[in-house]
Amino acid sequence: MVTLKSENLFNEAKKYIPGGVNSPVRAFKSVGGTPLFISRGNGSKMIDVDGNEFIDYIGSWGPHLFGHNPPFIREAILSALENGTSFGAPTELEVKIAKLICELVPSVEMVRMVNSGTEATMSAIRVARGYTGKDKIVKFEGCYHGHADFFLIKAGSGALTFGVPTSPGVTKGNAADTLIAEYNNIESVKKIIHENKTTNGNQIAAIIVEPVAGNMGTILPVENFLKELRELCNEEKIVLIFDEVMTGFRLSKGGAQELYNVKPDLTTFGKIIGGGLPVGAYGGKREIMEMVSPSGPVYQAGTLSGNPIAMSAGYAALSYIKDHPEIYDTLDKNSAYLEEGLKDGLKNIGKNFQINRIGSMMTLFFTEKPVVDYNTAIKSDTQLFGKYFHEMLKRGIYLPPAQFEAMFVSIAHTKEDLDKTIKASYESLKSLNY
Ligand SMILES: *Cc1c(COP(=O)(O)O)cnc(C)c1O
């Protein structure tokens, strides 16, 4: 595979951009080699600047539920552009998208649009703190909620991949207010709440969780984990935040909360909600959301929030979901087909690796024991994953360039794509000869 143009661009990029990229995991650092510079995407395919074509399972790290550049989103953007790019004043489309989000996700009674998942989660925490008058928050080891200071404590995704789950630059004060529990371990949460009780009750404003974890690789919640979290938060008057930036509109039209039938107090969104443009949102119970400025005292604002071009893409994406609820069955069936095919390949070469999957989110972990939390995830052989990644890439399959990420199937992936992927995986594993 010729990648000369990418190599040249990467050398140039490194002079002007830290690490040559605008978001760390893009740099291929954990798998080695040079990141590919992409020139265009169409459906399930991505084409790099050297003209190599790949079946893409990153989907821009989550947004591309419909594949690259679907005509209905492109047309919505083009038609919005005719009217101008930004007004800094309310538009009708913002009302329509807010209403649609509340319809698709019933726990959301009011919603505020922002520009990224990070903005959504950090704002949701501020609202929870303003609402409860408490400072501390609980997050789970290996979960990623964006790059706000108080989340970069034992964080997942790139932070985990690069071995700095707790980032320099995060103050001691921030770190002290973030309490870390173990995913899928309700006792660890109870213990933290107990330890943080004073005569005035517990000091915890919010518990934030990925209802299905995707940023330490895909990890499903064990039976009753989410329900027990809900009960605990009710008893202790703690705001329960589901971070559905990845799972929202991916696992079902109502996200993980619909699948598991648990209603959080607040939900954060990103990725699919913007139809490929930079959008995030947070919403939930009216009583809590009315705390947000200007209806309440908790300040949160954004010059480009609710931007008309971004809203046109998001509204097109969510309308499609509303009108085509059957896509989730198709996604699940196609993803199950891929999972089975990959597993057959692994069995054929006599290896027992783990594949965790729910709907169109999945991760192949290079470890023999079930992966249920951070500690079992990090047992994975990341070196072997790196080699596998490059073997797949050579065969035209573009996986996330890190072990601790989810791969995504889109509605643009055809049976032919999936078969090609299954075959490439078997050949890759065989060629590795470990
Ligand atoms: C991607 C992600 C974020 C951060 O979103 P950005 O748009 O990258 O800021 C937050 N939470 C979860 C669960 C995510 O997957």
PDBQT file of the ligand as one rigid body, heavy atoms in Angstrom, charges set to zero:
ROOT
HETATM    1  C1  LIG A 501     -16.954  11.236  22.361  1.00  0.00    +0.000 C 
HETATM    2  C2  LIG A 501     -17.458  11.260  23.746  1.00  0.00    +0.000 A 
HETATM    3  C3  LIG A 501     -17.457  12.440  24.516  1.00  0.00    +0.000 A 
HETATM    4  C4  LIG A 501     -16.800  13.711  24.052  1.00  0.00    +0.000 C 
HETATM    5  O1  LIG A 501     -17.400  14.266  22.939  1.00  0.00    +0.000 OA
HETATM    6  P1  LIG A 501     -16.570  15.334  22.056  1.00  0.00    +0.000 P 
HETATM    7  O2  LIG A 501     -17.544  15.766  21.029  1.00  0.00    +0.000 OA
HETATM    8  O3  LIG A 501     -15.394  14.586  21.523  1.00  0.00    +0.000 OA
HETATM    9  O4  LIG A 501     -16.162  16.430  22.964  1.00  0.00    +0.000 OA
HETATM   10  C5  LIG A 501     -18.066  12.406  25.750  1.00  0.00    +0.000 A 
HETATM   11  N1  LIG A 501     -18.639  11.290  26.221  1.00  0.00    +0.000 NA
HETATM   12  C6  LIG A 501     -18.655  10.143  25.515  1.00  0.00    +0.000 A 
HETATM   13  C7  LIG A 501     -19.332   8.939  26.076  1.00  0.00    +0.000 C 
HETATM   14  C8  LIG A 501     -18.055  10.085  24.264  1.00  0.00    +0.000 A 
HETATM   15  O5  LIG A 501     -18.052   8.925  23.586  1.00  0.00    +0.000 OA
ENDROOT
TORSDOF 0
